[in-house]
Amino acid sequence: MTVRYLKSKSQPPNSTATPQVDVSSVVKGVIDDVRANGDAAVCKYSEKFDRWSPASFKLSQNDIDAALAACSPQTIADIKEVQKNVRAFAQAQRDSIRDFEYEIQPFKGVHLGQKNLPINSVGAYIPGGRYPLLASAHMTILTAKVAGVPYVVGCTPPIAGQIPHATVAAMHLAGADEIHLLGGVQAIAAMAVGTETIRKVDFLAGPGNAFVAEGKRQLFGEVGIDLFAGPTEILIVADETADPFTVATDLLSQAEHGPDSPAVLITTSERMGRAAIDIINQLLPNLSTRELAGTSWDRFGEAILVDSLDEAWRLADEYASEHVQIFTKRPREALEKMTAYGALFLGEKTCVSYGDKVIGTNHVLPTKKAARYTGGLWVGKYLRTVTYQEVTSSTASGELGRLCGRAARAEQFEGHARSGDLRAQKYLGDKYDWIASSDQANL
């Protein structure tokens, strides 16, 4: 594959003089403290990190009603419209997952089945340190409710010491059973291990900063988690038909998520690629989030020229980006050519921001090349696919017993084999020395 960089990533400035925070150790300390001291530890870290220590982190119904009243009617209407989209897509996903039971061949009377049971309790983390991320409430809480989760605890941090009214409204309208105004790893730890006032959950969902992500990583196993999340990513595949202004605008739309959000362009057109770079440089000075977006674009932004779309598809799969936009003459070709991505956005009329905010698909997606082995958050993440078996035929049970005895002894599992032997003797009349010599010889 022949590639040429129209823009490469830059090296971050030397920061060796600045002490680096040991995120893992900090997070472990908070989790251990919350595990040992419950609410007292939660309050201590909330005051330390967010300067927030109310009498109760849990919002009352009066608090929720006040948050709803503080939102404009248009904001409430928009939340409801977006949630209608999210609910419709999530319900379509749920409807695609079915329970079943069938009688396996060649044994009649051997019934195997599958059920999809919702997780009993979920903790949804809605970040808000930099922006009030209403959409994360839709994606985590509402999707869990469509899956049938009976109890969802939601946590979101205060913003500059204030209640984020719109976020609280979104959490409530999504169906949260409890809402706590609590952020950071202390919220993750409280939901995972439980405290005197915060219910322990079975599963954690939602994006967050490096400390939140590390908290979920350390708690994984004790509870389930949706994904190991990293910085937001965007990759655009474009040919000569792409509009460079649209390409530039959409790259910057994701670069503003944070100072380490990769924004990558892969194109077959040098003219279009260079024009997009020039337009980014023109747009940045007038972008209100230029400090974040500019840092990301400078340090992690790339524009790569390839000889053909086939090379573009292969290179895009190597990146396995969270969000992939397709600006080519035949955008749906990507559905056939690509295999590694969190979500595809096909054609100029579609953009990643739609997926982030309004269109209905889930925006909690794999990053750091995890799209090679997993998809994003969806209804199925909140379901446990379990199986059951029932043998109703004596003959079938005896025949399975014979097979089990042989199979288990091939693996030197004598105890397993004897479970099979017993059924073979009971239902087919087989004789086994170990049974004859035991107290069960009268069988």
Beta strands, then each sheet from edge to edge (+ up, - down):
strand 1: 3-7
strand 2: 100-103
strand 3: 110-118
strand 4: 121-125
strand 5: 151-156
strand 6: 178-181
strand 7: 203-205
strand 8: 224-225
strand 9: 234-238
strand 10: 263-267
strand 11: 302-306
strand 12: 323-327
strand 13: 343-346
strand 14: 383-391
sheet 1: 1+ 11- 10- 9- 12- 13-
sheet 2: 2+ 3- 14+
sheet 3: 6+ 5+ 4+ 7+ 8+
end
